[in-house]
Amino acid sequence: MKIRIALAQCNTKLGDVSTNLEKHLSLIGEAKRKQADLVIFPELSLTGYALQDLAVTAALRPHQEDPVFKELLLASQDIDLMVGFVHEDRRHRFFIASAYLSQGKILHIHNKVYLPTYGMFDEGRFFAHGNSARAFNTRFGRVGMLICEDFWHASLPYLLWLNGADILLFSSASPGRGLNENPRLSSSQWVEHTNRAYAGLFTTFVAHTNRVGYEDGLNFWGGSTIFDPDGDLVIRVPDFTPALAVAEIDLNELQRTRTRLPLLRDERITMVQKELERIISENDRPDH
Amino acid sequence: MIDLTINPQLAETILTGFIESELNRVGFSKTLLGLSGGLDSAVSLYLSAKALGPENVLAVCMPYKTSPQNTLDDAQTMIDDLGVQSLTIEITDMVDPLINRFEDMTKLRAGNIMARMRMIVLYDQSVAFNGLVMGTSNKTEMLLGYSTVFGDAAAALQPIGDLYKTQVRQLARHLGVPDKVLEKAPSADLWDGQTDEGELGFTYAEVDKLLYLLVDQRYRPEDCVEEGFEKAFIDKVMGLMRRNHFKRVMPPIAKLSQRTIGYDFLYPRDWGT
Protein backbone atom coordinates (compact mmCIF):
# COMPACT_ATOMS: atom_id res chain seq x y z
CA MET A 1 0.00 0.00 0.00
CA LYS A 2 1.34 3.38 -1.01
CA ILE A 3 0.26 6.62 0.63
CA ARG A 4 1.11 10.20 -0.10
CA ILE A 5 2.03 12.37 2.89
CA ALA A 6 2.03 16.18 2.70
CA LEU A 7 4.33 18.07 5.06
CA ALA A 8 2.78 21.50 5.62
CA GLN A 9 5.90 23.46 6.53
CA CYS A 10 4.10 26.74 7.20
CA ASN A 11 4.32 29.95 9.19
CA THR A 12 1.61 31.03 11.66
CA LYS A 13 0.12 34.24 12.99
CA LEU A 14 0.75 34.45 16.72
CA GLY A 15 -2.46 34.01 18.71
CA ASP A 16 -4.75 34.52 15.68
CA VAL A 17 -6.66 31.24 15.27
CA SER A 18 -9.06 32.36 12.53
CA THR A 19 -6.23 33.54 10.24
CA ASN A 20 -4.34 30.32 10.88
CA LEU A 21 -7.47 28.27 10.16
CA GLU A 22 -7.77 29.98 6.76
CA LYS A 23 -4.13 29.06 6.07
CA HIS A 24 -4.87 25.44 7.04
CA LEU A 25 -7.88 25.22 4.74
CA SER A 26 -5.90 26.67 1.87
CA LEU A 27 -2.98 24.24 2.40
CA ILE A 28 -5.42 21.34 2.73
CA GLY A 29 -6.90 22.34 -0.64
CA GLU A 30 -3.42 22.40 -2.16
CA ALA A 31 -2.64 18.99 -0.64
CA LYS A 32 -5.82 17.57 -2.17
CA ARG A 33 -4.84 18.93 -5.56
CA LYS A 34 -1.49 17.21 -5.14
CA GLN A 35 -3.31 13.95 -4.37
CA ALA A 36 -2.06 13.67 -0.80
CA ASP A 37 -3.75 11.23 1.59
CA LEU A 38 -2.58 12.87 4.81
CA VAL A 39 -1.38 16.38 5.74
CA ILE A 40 0.85 16.94 8.76
CA PHE A 41 0.87 20.44 10.24
CA PRO A 42 3.51 21.69 12.72
CA GLU A 43 3.21 22.05 16.49
CA LEU A 44 0.65 24.69 17.52
CA SER A 45 -0.12 25.30 13.86
CA LEU A 46 -3.48 26.89 14.69
CA THR A 47 -2.05 29.34 17.23
CA GLY A 48 1.69 30.00 16.86
CA TYR A 49 4.29 28.98 19.40
CA ALA A 50 5.51 31.66 21.84
CA LEU A 51 2.02 32.29 23.19
CA GLN A 52 2.68 33.02 26.86
CA ASP A 53 -0.57 34.56 28.20
CA LEU A 54 -2.18 34.24 24.75
CA ALA A 55 -2.54 30.49 25.36
CA VAL A 56 -5.87 30.99 27.13
CA THR A 57 -7.52 33.05 24.40
CA ALA A 58 -6.17 30.80 21.61
CA ALA A 59 -7.34 27.55 23.27
CA LEU A 60 -9.88 25.24 21.64
CA ARG A 61 -12.24 22.48 22.73
CA PRO A 62 -11.79 19.73 20.13
CA HIS A 63 -15.31 18.57 19.28
CA GLN A 64 -17.91 18.76 16.47
CA GLU A 65 -19.51 21.97 17.75
CA ASP A 66 -16.31 23.99 18.00
CA PRO A 67 -16.37 26.40 15.03
CA VAL A 68 -12.71 25.78 14.19
CA PHE A 69 -12.84 22.00 14.48
CA LYS A 70 -16.14 21.97 12.59
CA GLU A 71 -14.37 23.40 9.54
CA LEU A 72 -11.39 21.08 9.91
CA LEU A 73 -13.60 18.01 10.32
CA LEU A 74 -15.46 18.98 7.17
CA ALA A 75 -12.13 19.30 5.36
CA SER A 76 -11.08 15.86 6.66
CA GLN A 77 -13.81 14.04 4.73
CA ASP A 78 -11.45 13.03 1.94
CA ILE A 79 -7.99 13.72 3.35
CA ASP A 80 -6.59 12.91 6.78
CA LEU A 81 -5.20 15.75 8.89
CA MET A 82 -2.89 16.18 11.83
CA VAL A 83 -3.15 19.70 13.30
CA GLY A 84 -1.52 21.45 16.26
CA PHE A 85 -3.53 23.50 18.77
CA VAL A 86 -3.94 24.57 22.38
CA HIS A 87 -6.29 22.04 23.98
CA GLU A 88 -8.40 23.23 26.89
CA ASP A 89 -9.95 20.34 28.76
CA ARG A 90 -13.23 20.37 30.69
CA ARG A 91 -11.43 21.38 33.87
CA HIS A 92 -9.56 24.28 32.20
CA ARG A 93 -6.17 22.76 31.91
CA PHE A 94 -4.31 23.89 28.81
CA PHE A 95 -2.25 21.44 26.78
CA ILE A 96 -0.08 21.70 23.69
CA ALA A 97 -1.84 19.11 21.53
CA SER A 98 -2.04 17.38 18.17
CA ALA A 99 -5.34 16.08 16.78
CA TYR A 100 -5.69 13.43 14.07
CA LEU A 101 -8.82 13.96 11.94
CA SER A 102 -10.15 11.52 9.38
CA GLN A 103 -13.43 11.21 7.49
CA GLY A 104 -15.15 13.78 9.67
CA LYS A 105 -14.03 12.29 12.99
CA ILE A 106 -11.36 13.04 15.56
CA LEU A 107 -9.50 9.73 15.84
CA HIS A 108 -6.98 10.74 18.49
CA ILE A 109 -5.64 13.64 20.52
CA HIS A 110 -2.13 13.64 21.91
CA ASN A 111 -1.27 16.09 24.68
CA LYS A 112 2.44 16.97 24.74
CA VAL A 113 4.05 15.09 27.60
CA TYR A 114 7.44 16.78 27.85
CA LEU A 115 7.22 20.55 28.18
CA PRO A 116 10.67 22.10 27.93
CA THR A 117 11.07 24.60 30.77
CA TYR A 118 14.72 25.48 30.69
CA GLY A 119 17.03 27.84 28.84
CA MET A 120 14.98 29.66 26.21
CA PHE A 121 11.87 27.54 26.85
CA ASP A 122 9.06 28.27 29.29
CA GLU A 123 6.28 25.83 28.34
CA GLY A 124 5.78 24.41 31.84
CA ARG A 125 4.79 27.86 33.08
CA PHE A 126 1.81 28.08 30.73
CA PHE A 127 0.77 24.48 29.96
CA ALA A 128 -0.23 21.25 31.65
CA HIS A 129 1.73 18.17 30.65
CA GLY A 130 0.08 15.22 28.95
CA ASN A 131 0.17 11.85 30.60
CA SER A 132 0.03 9.24 27.88
CA ALA A 133 1.51 8.12 24.59
CA ARG A 134 -0.81 5.82 22.63
CA ALA A 135 -0.78 4.49 19.12
CA PHE A 136 -4.12 4.45 17.27
CA ASN A 137 -5.65 2.97 14.13
CA THR A 138 -6.13 4.90 10.92
CA ARG A 139 -7.09 3.90 7.40
CA PHE A 140 -3.35 3.66 6.70
CA GLY A 141 -2.56 1.40 9.62
CA ARG A 142 -1.50 2.15 13.14
CA VAL A 143 0.23 5.47 13.84
CA GLY A 144 1.51 7.50 16.79
CA MET A 145 1.87 11.25 17.28
CA LEU A 146 4.49 13.15 19.29
CA ILE A 147 5.25 16.84 19.67
CA CYS A 148 8.77 18.30 19.64
CA GLU A 149 10.36 17.74 23.08
CA ASP A 150 8.40 14.46 23.29
CA PHE A 151 10.78 12.96 20.76
CA TRP A 152 13.89 14.28 22.51
CA HIS A 153 13.02 11.54 25.03
CA ALA A 154 13.64 8.12 23.51
CA SER A 155 11.00 6.50 25.74
CA LEU A 156 7.99 7.92 23.89
CA PRO A 157 8.84 6.78 20.35
CA TYR A 158 9.80 3.46 21.93
CA LEU A 159 6.39 3.12 23.62
CA LEU A 160 4.53 4.01 20.43
CA TRP A 161 6.57 1.44 18.53
CA LEU A 162 5.69 -1.26 21.04
CA ASN A 163 2.09 -0.10 20.94
CA GLY A 164 1.95 -0.89 17.24
CA ALA A 165 2.75 2.37 15.48
CA ASP A 166 4.25 1.78 12.03
CA ILE A 167 4.21 5.48 11.17
CA LEU A 168 5.43 8.03 13.69
CA LEU A 169 4.05 11.51 13.06
CA PHE A 170 6.19 14.21 14.64
CA SER A 171 5.42 17.92 14.74
CA SER A 172 7.47 20.78 16.09
CA ALA A 173 7.94 24.52 16.36
CA SER A 174 11.65 24.20 16.89
CA PRO A 175 13.61 27.42 17.34
CA GLY A 176 16.86 27.32 15.36
CA ARG A 177 20.09 27.67 17.35
CA GLY A 178 23.74 26.79 17.17
CA LEU A 179 25.31 28.83 14.35
CA ASN A 180 28.80 27.57 13.56
CA GLU A 181 30.84 26.90 10.43
CA ASN A 182 28.34 24.32 9.10
CA PRO A 183 25.75 25.18 6.45
CA ARG A 184 22.93 24.05 8.79
CA LEU A 185 22.22 25.00 12.41
CA SER A 186 23.31 22.45 14.99
CA SER A 187 19.70 22.12 16.23
CA SER A 188 18.54 21.15 12.71
CA GLN A 189 21.26 18.56 12.37
CA TRP A 190 20.54 17.12 15.81
CA VAL A 191 16.82 16.65 15.15
CA GLU A 192 17.45 15.09 11.76
CA HIS A 193 20.00 12.63 13.17
CA THR A 194 17.56 11.65 15.90
CA ASN A 195 14.65 11.11 13.53
CA ARG A 196 16.81 9.02 11.25
CA ALA A 197 17.89 6.97 14.26
CA TYR A 198 14.28 6.31 15.35
CA ALA A 199 13.34 5.21 11.83
CA GLY A 200 16.28 2.81 11.68
CA LEU A 201 16.14 1.49 15.26
CA PHE A 202 12.38 0.97 15.19
CA THR A 203 12.22 -0.05 11.50
CA THR A 204 9.33 2.36 11.08
CA PHE A 205 8.36 5.45 9.07
CA VAL A 206 9.09 8.79 10.75
CA ALA A 207 7.43 11.88 9.24
CA HIS A 208 8.28 15.22 10.83
CA THR A 209 6.88 18.68 10.08
CA ASN A 210 8.66 21.65 11.59
CA ARG A 211 7.42 25.18 11.05
CA VAL A 212 9.10 28.20 9.52
CA GLY A 213 8.90 31.92 10.27
CA TYR A 214 9.93 34.10 13.19
CA GLU A 215 8.46 35.01 16.56
CA ASP A 216 10.20 37.83 18.39
CA GLY A 217 13.86 36.93 17.87
CA LEU A 218 13.30 33.20 17.35
CA ASN A 219 13.67 31.62 13.92
CA PHE A 220 11.95 28.34 13.06
CA TRP A 221 14.10 26.38 10.65
CA GLY A 222 11.68 24.08 8.82
CA GLY A 223 13.72 21.26 7.31
CA SER A 224 10.79 18.79 7.56
CA THR A 225 11.64 15.19 6.68
CA ILE A 226 10.35 11.69 6.15
CA PHE A 227 12.60 8.70 6.88
CA ASP A 228 11.74 5.14 5.87
CA PRO A 229 12.17 1.92 7.96
CA ASP A 230 15.73 1.54 6.66
CA GLY A 231 16.59 4.96 8.04
CA ASP A 232 16.86 6.39 4.54
CA LEU A 233 15.69 9.88 3.71
CA VAL A 234 12.50 9.97 1.62
CA ILE A 235 12.17 13.76 1.47
CA ARG A 236 13.68 16.81 3.08
CA VAL A 237 11.97 20.17 2.66
CA PRO A 238 14.46 23.06 2.36
CA ASP A 239 15.28 24.97 5.55
CA PHE A 240 13.59 28.35 6.20
CA THR A 241 11.24 27.99 3.21
CA PRO A 242 7.45 27.75 3.47
CA ALA A 243 6.30 24.75 1.46
CA LEU A 244 3.69 22.06 1.08
CA ALA A 245 5.83 19.10 0.10
CA VAL A 246 4.29 15.75 -0.84
CA ALA A 247 6.12 12.44 -0.79
CA GLU A 248 4.94 8.88 -1.37
CA ILE A 249 5.79 6.10 1.06
CA ASP A 250 5.37 2.39 0.44
CA LEU A 251 3.99 0.65 3.54
CA ASN A 252 5.04 -2.74 2.07
CA GLU A 253 8.59 -1.68 2.90
CA LEU A 254 7.78 -2.47 6.56
CA GLN A 255 7.56 -6.16 5.71
CA ARG A 256 10.75 -6.18 3.67
CA THR A 257 12.81 -4.31 6.27
CA ARG A 258 11.49 -6.27 9.24
CA THR A 259 12.15 -9.56 7.50
CA ARG A 260 15.75 -8.54 6.92
CA LEU A 261 16.12 -6.87 10.30
CA PRO A 262 13.69 -8.34 12.89
CA LEU A 263 14.37 -5.83 15.68
CA LEU A 264 10.70 -5.64 16.57
CA ARG A 265 10.34 -9.45 16.71
CA ASP A 266 13.35 -9.74 19.01
CA GLU A 267 12.45 -6.90 21.38
CA ARG A 268 12.19 -8.32 24.95
CA ILE A 269 9.36 -6.24 26.40
CA THR A 270 8.88 -8.26 29.58
CA MET A 271 12.60 -8.03 30.31
CA VAL A 272 12.35 -4.25 29.83
CA GLN A 273 9.36 -4.17 32.18
CA LYS A 274 11.18 -6.25 34.81
CA GLU A 275 14.27 -4.06 34.67
CA LEU A 276 12.22 -0.85 34.70
CA GLU A 277 10.38 -2.02 37.80
CA ARG A 278 13.68 -2.83 39.47
CA ILE A 279 15.19 0.55 38.50
CA ILE A 280 12.11 2.44 39.70
CA SER A 281 12.08 0.60 43.03
CA GLU A 282 15.79 1.24 43.52
CA ASN A 283 15.37 4.92 42.63
CA ASP A 284 12.63 5.17 45.24
CA ARG A 285 14.96 4.09 48.03
CA PRO A 286 15.72 6.98 50.40
CA ASP A 287 19.49 6.50 50.13
CA HIS A 288 19.49 6.70 46.32
CA MET B 1 39.60 24.63 20.84
CA ILE B 2 37.62 27.85 20.76
CA ASP B 3 36.21 28.26 17.28
CA LEU B 4 34.11 31.32 16.54
CA THR B 5 33.80 30.55 12.86
CA ILE B 6 30.31 31.08 11.48
CA ASN B 7 28.73 30.09 8.21
CA PRO B 8 28.06 33.60 6.89
CA GLN B 9 25.56 32.50 4.24
CA LEU B 10 23.42 30.81 6.89
CA ALA B 11 23.67 33.92 9.10
CA GLU B 12 22.60 36.07 6.15
CA THR B 13 19.60 33.83 5.40
CA ILE B 14 18.36 33.90 8.99
CA LEU B 15 19.02 37.59 9.61
CA THR B 16 17.55 38.96 6.38
CA GLY B 17 14.47 36.80 7.02
CA PHE B 18 14.31 38.19 10.56
CA ILE B 19 14.49 41.81 9.37
CA GLU B 20 11.83 41.33 6.73
CA SER B 21 9.52 39.39 9.05
CA GLU B 22 9.80 41.71 12.03
CA LEU B 23 9.13 44.81 9.94
CA ASN B 24 6.39 43.47 7.70
CA ARG B 25 4.38 41.88 10.50
CA VAL B 26 3.87 45.29 12.14
CA GLY B 27 3.03 46.98 8.86
CA PHE B 28 6.41 48.45 7.95
CA SER B 29 8.50 47.92 4.84
CA LYS B 30 11.27 50.45 5.50
CA THR B 31 14.11 50.89 7.95
CA LEU B 32 16.69 53.51 8.83
CA LEU B 33 19.89 53.44 10.79
CA GLY B 34 22.78 55.60 11.85
CA LEU B 35 25.73 54.89 9.57
CA SER B 36 29.04 55.71 11.23
CA GLY B 37 31.47 54.26 8.72
CA GLY B 38 32.30 51.48 11.19
CA LEU B 39 31.80 47.75 10.93
CA ASP B 40 28.61 47.14 12.93
CA SER B 41 26.43 49.74 11.25
CA ALA B 42 27.89 48.62 7.91
CA VAL B 43 26.72 45.04 8.49
CA SER B 44 23.26 46.16 9.64
CA LEU B 45 23.05 48.35 6.53
CA TYR B 46 24.05 45.59 4.11
CA LEU B 47 21.65 43.11 5.76
CA SER B 48 18.81 45.65 5.65
CA ALA B 49 19.43 46.46 1.99
CA LYS B 50 19.43 42.75 1.10
CA ALA B 51 16.30 42.08 3.16
CA LEU B 52 14.18 45.03 2.08
CA GLY B 53 15.75 46.41 -1.09
CA PRO B 54 18.05 49.46 -1.04
CA GLU B 55 15.21 51.87 -1.86
CA ASN B 56 13.59 50.97 1.49
CA VAL B 57 16.68 51.73 3.58
CA LEU B 58 17.75 55.14 4.80
CA ALA B 59 21.33 55.58 6.01
CA VAL B 60 21.64 58.59 8.30
CA CYS B 61 25.13 60.04 8.80
CA MET B 62 25.33 62.13 11.95
CA PRO B 63 28.85 63.51 12.29
CA TYR B 64 30.13 65.72 15.10
CA LYS B 65 32.70 68.39 14.31
CA THR B 66 35.55 66.10 15.40
CA SER B 67 34.38 63.10 13.34
CA PRO B 68 37.24 62.10 11.05
CA GLN B 69 36.68 62.72 7.35
CA ASN B 70 37.76 59.21 6.37
CA THR B 71 34.86 57.61 8.29
CA LEU B 72 32.41 59.90 6.51
CA ASP B 73 34.01 58.97 3.21
CA ASP B 74 33.69 55.28 4.08
CA ALA B 75 30.00 55.74 4.87
CA GLN B 76 29.49 57.46 1.52
CA THR B 77 31.27 54.61 -0.28
CA MET B 78 28.81 52.11 1.22
CA ILE B 79 25.80 54.31 0.43
CA ASP B 80 26.96 54.51 -3.19
CA ASP B 81 27.80 50.81 -3.30
CA LEU B 82 24.33 49.73 -2.17
CA GLY B 83 22.25 52.53 -3.65
CA VAL B 84 20.39 53.10 -0.38
CA GLN B 85 18.78 56.42 0.48
CA SER B 86 20.88 58.72 2.63
CA LEU B 87 20.80 61.84 4.73
CA THR B 88 23.53 63.75 6.57
CA ILE B 89 22.53 65.57 9.72
CA GLU B 90 25.44 67.06 11.64
CA ILE B 91 24.78 67.04 15.36
CA THR B 92 27.40 69.63 16.44
CA ASP B 93 24.95 72.53 16.74
CA MET B 94 22.51 70.36 18.66
CA VAL B 95 24.88 68.95 21.26
CA ASP B 96 27.42 71.75 21.79
CA PRO B 97 25.06 74.03 23.78
CA LEU B 98 24.58 71.26 26.35
CA ILE B 99 28.21 70.17 26.33
CA ASN B 100 29.45 73.78 26.73
CA ARG B 101 26.98 74.58 29.48
CA PHE B 102 28.98 72.69 32.12
CA GLU B 103 32.61 73.41 32.91
CA ASP B 104 33.09 69.98 34.43
CA MET B 105 31.89 68.21 31.27
CA THR B 106 33.76 64.94 30.75
CA LYS B 107 34.51 62.94 27.62
CA LEU B 108 32.16 60.23 28.85
CA ARG B 109 29.27 62.65 29.36
CA ALA B 110 29.88 64.32 26.02
CA GLY B 111 30.00 60.92 24.30
CA ASN B 112 26.70 59.92 25.90
CA ILE B 113 25.11 63.22 24.86
CA MET B 114 26.18 62.60 21.26
CA ALA B 115 24.91 59.03 21.27
CA ARG B 116 21.55 60.15 22.66
CA MET B 117 21.27 63.04 20.20
CA ARG B 118 21.81 60.60 17.35
CA MET B 119 19.00 58.51 18.82
CA ILE B 120 16.70 61.56 18.84
CA VAL B 121 17.56 62.34 15.22
CA LEU B 122 16.94 58.72 14.17
CA TYR B 123 13.62 58.40 15.97
CA ASP B 124 12.48 61.71 14.48
CA GLN B 125 13.48 60.57 11.00
CA SER B 126 11.74 57.24 11.59
CA VAL B 127 8.41 59.10 11.59
CA ALA B 128 9.32 61.19 8.54
CA PHE B 129 10.57 58.11 6.64
CA ASN B 130 7.85 55.77 7.96
CA GLY B 131 10.46 53.18 8.89
CA LEU B 132 11.68 51.44 12.02
CA VAL B 133 15.09 52.11 13.57
CA MET B 134 17.51 49.23 12.92
CA GLY B 135 19.88 48.34 15.74
CA THR B 136 23.60 47.96 15.19
CA SER B 137 24.74 46.46 18.53
CA ASN B 138 26.81 43.28 18.56
CA LYS B 139 26.94 40.60 21.27
CA THR B 140 30.36 41.62 22.57
CA GLU B 141 29.38 45.22 23.28
CA MET B 142 26.00 44.20 24.69
CA LEU B 143 27.63 41.77 27.13
CA LEU B 144 30.32 44.24 28.15
CA GLY B 145 27.81 47.09 28.34
CA TYR B 146 29.96 49.10 25.96
CA SER B 147 27.09 51.26 24.77
CA THR B 148 25.01 54.26 25.80
CA VAL B 149 21.68 53.29 27.28
CA PHE B 150 18.86 55.09 25.39
CA GLY B 151 21.53 56.13 22.89
CA ASP B 152 23.11 53.76 20.39
CA ALA B 153 21.44 50.88 22.28
CA ALA B 154 17.97 52.18 21.33
CA ALA B 155 16.41 50.39 18.34
CA ALA B 156 13.33 48.51 17.16
CA LEU B 157 15.27 45.30 16.45
CA GLN B 158 18.79 44.01 16.81
CA PRO B 159 19.83 41.77 13.91
CA ILE B 160 23.48 41.31 14.91
CA GLY B 161 23.02 41.22 18.69
CA ASP B 162 23.86 37.50 18.89
CA LEU B 163 27.10 37.75 16.91
CA TYR B 164 30.43 38.50 18.57
CA LYS B 165 32.51 41.27 17.04
CA THR B 166 34.85 38.79 15.37
CA GLN B 167 31.80 37.04 13.87
CA VAL B 168 30.35 40.35 12.67
CA ARG B 169 33.61 40.80 10.78
CA GLN B 170 33.20 37.39 9.07
CA LEU B 171 29.66 38.30 8.07
CA ALA B 172 30.81 41.72 6.83
CA ARG B 173 33.37 40.12 4.51
CA HIS B 174 30.69 37.80 3.11
CA LEU B 175 28.24 40.67 2.56
CA GLY B 176 30.77 42.67 0.57
CA VAL B 177 31.49 45.43 3.06
CA PRO B 178 34.50 47.39 1.67
CA ASP B 179 37.98 46.34 2.82
CA LYS B 180 38.80 49.75 4.26
CA VAL B 181 35.83 49.40 6.66
CA LEU B 182 36.85 45.85 7.55
CA GLU B 183 40.42 46.84 8.30
CA LYS B 184 39.72 49.96 10.36
CA ALA B 185 40.27 49.84 14.15
CA PRO B 186 36.81 49.65 15.81
CA SER B 187 35.84 52.99 17.34
CA ALA B 188 32.73 54.53 18.87
CA ASP B 189 34.00 57.79 17.36
CA LEU B 190 33.01 59.72 20.48
CA TRP B 191 36.28 61.68 20.56
CA ASP B 192 39.26 62.08 18.31
CA GLY B 193 41.58 59.08 18.26
CA GLN B 194 39.29 56.88 20.35
CA THR B 195 39.44 53.15 19.70
CA ASP B 196 37.30 50.52 21.43
CA GLU B 197 40.23 48.26 22.17
CA GLY B 198 42.32 51.13 23.57
CA GLU B 199 39.49 52.17 25.86
CA LEU B 200 38.53 48.65 26.95
CA GLY B 201 42.13 47.59 27.51
CA PHE B 202 41.89 44.30 25.60
CA THR B 203 41.27 43.16 22.05
CA TYR B 204 38.04 41.84 20.60
CA ALA B 205 39.86 38.70 19.50
CA GLU B 206 40.76 37.97 23.15
CA VAL B 207 37.52 38.95 24.82
CA ASP B 208 35.30 37.22 22.25
CA LYS B 209 36.97 33.90 23.02
CA LEU B 210 36.53 34.40 26.75
CA LEU B 211 32.89 35.49 26.38
CA TYR B 212 32.20 32.48 24.18
CA LEU B 213 33.40 30.18 26.96
CA LEU B 214 31.66 32.06 29.78
CA VAL B 215 28.37 32.73 28.04
CA ASP B 216 27.81 30.29 25.18
CA GLN B 217 29.60 27.30 26.65
CA ARG B 218 28.69 28.01 30.32
CA TYR B 219 32.28 27.65 31.58
CA ARG B 220 32.88 28.69 35.17
CA PRO B 221 35.55 31.40 35.66
CA GLU B 222 37.91 28.79 37.15
CA ASP B 223 37.44 26.63 34.04
CA CYS B 224 38.55 29.61 31.94
CA VAL B 225 41.74 29.90 33.99
CA GLU B 226 42.41 26.25 33.11
CA GLU B 227 41.91 27.17 29.46
CA GLY B 228 44.73 29.71 29.79
CA PHE B 229 42.98 33.02 30.48
CA GLU B 230 44.46 35.39 33.10
CA LYS B 231 42.36 35.59 36.24
CA ALA B 232 42.53 39.40 36.29
CA PHE B 233 41.20 39.52 32.72
CA ILE B 234 38.35 37.16 33.58
CA ASP B 235 37.48 39.22 36.68
CA LYS B 236 37.45 42.42 34.66
CA VAL B 237 35.16 40.96 32.00
CA MET B 238 32.83 39.37 34.57
CA GLY B 239 32.67 42.71 36.38
CA LEU B 240 31.72 44.59 33.21
CA MET B 241 29.04 42.03 32.39
CA ARG B 242 27.50 42.22 35.85
CA ARG B 243 27.70 46.00 36.31
CA ASN B 244 26.14 46.70 32.93
CA HIS B 245 23.36 44.14 33.07
CA PHE B 246 20.85 46.96 33.68
CA LYS B 247 21.42 48.02 30.07
CA ARG B 248 20.15 44.67 28.83
CA VAL B 249 16.85 44.55 30.72
CA MET B 250 13.78 46.73 31.16
CA PRO B 251 13.74 48.86 34.36
CA PRO B 252 12.16 46.90 37.23
CA ILE B 253 8.54 47.69 37.99
CA ALA B 254 7.68 47.65 41.69
CA LYS B 255 5.06 44.95 42.06
CA LEU B 256 1.86 45.84 43.90
CA SER B 257 -1.12 44.31 42.08
CA GLN B 258 -2.16 40.75 41.26
CA ARG B 259 -0.97 41.12 37.70
CA THR B 260 2.02 43.22 36.80
CA ILE B 261 3.73 44.00 33.52
CA GLY B 262 6.84 41.87 33.16
CA TYR B 263 6.05 39.41 35.98
CA ASP B 264 2.67 37.86 35.27
CA PHE B 265 1.42 39.93 32.35
CA LEU B 266 3.44 38.09 29.74
CA TYR B 267 2.93 38.54 26.04
CA PRO B 268 5.36 38.12 23.16
CA ARG B 269 6.42 41.30 21.41
CA ASP B 270 4.97 39.85 18.19
CA TRP B 271 1.54 39.47 19.85
CA GLY B 272 -1.16 39.04 17.20
CA THR B 273 1.17 39.31 14.20
Interface residues (C-beta under 8 A of the other chain):
Chain A: K13 L14 G15 D16 A50 L51 Q52 D53 L54 G176 L179 N180 E181 N182 P183 R184 L185 G213 Y214 E215 D216 G217 N219 D239 F240
Chain B: D3 T5 I6 N7 Q9 L10 A11 T13 I14 G17 F18 S21 E22 Q158 D162 F265 L266 Y267 P268 R269 D270 W271 G272 T273
